[in-house]
């Protein structure tokens, strides 16, 4: 089973700190886990570099995507990674 943790951007906040630590711990337990950045349309005020020890992917979406296009891209990505949670 694959675990995919999502975030709209990788910035300095508690949720992303927890997500990085969660994925790191799952991988130490030999569970296939990664972070998926779903993208935002604004410039992040507190961006962070991606952690070197945590796999991070970025959802492929057009720069100016509607919510429908974003949702379809996420669905397509998750279906391609199935089975996953």
N, C-alpha and C positions, 0 to 999 in steps of 0.2 A: 504494500500500500504506500502510496506517495502522499506526502503532506505538503500543501502549498499555502503559505501565509502571504496575504496580500497587504499592500499599502499603496496609497495614491502617490506618495513620494518618499524618498529616504531623507528625512530631516531629523533634527535634534528634538526628540520628544520621547516621552515614556513608553508609548505604544511601540515605536520602532525599536527602542532599547529592549523591551520585552520580547518583541518578535525575533530580533537577532539572537537573543539568548535562548529562546525556545527552539529555533531551528538548529542552533549550535548543539544544544542538549539532545535533541532528537537524533542528530547525525552521530553524536557520540554513542548513542544507544543503537546505532546501525539502522536507523529509519531514514529512508529517502525523503529529505525535506529541503525546501528552498523558499526564498522570498520572491514574490512576483510584484513588481512595481507597475501599477495600473495606469499611471500617468495623470498629470494635472495640467490645467491650462494657464496657471499662474506661475510666476517666478518664485521659487521657494526662498523664504527669507533666511532660513537656517539650514542650508543643505549640509549633508554629511557625506564623506566618501563611503563607498560600499565596503563592508568588512571583507578582508581578504579570505577569511576562513568560513564564510557563509555564501553558498551559491545564490546569486541574485540574477533574475531575468527581468527584462522590461517588456511589457505587453506591446505588441506592434499595433499601433493605431495611427491614423493620420493626425497631423498637428492640430487641425481644427475638426474634431470629431464630435458628432452629436452623442447624446446619451444612448440612443438606440445603436449607433455604430460601436460605441464602447462596450455596451452589453453584449452585442453579437461577437465582438472580438474576444471578449473574456470567455464567453460560452465556447467558442471554437477552440480556444487555447486549452481550456479545462477538458473538453472532450478529447483533444489530441493527447492529453496526459493521462487519461483514464487507465486504470481506476485511481482515483485520488480523492482526498478530502481537503 
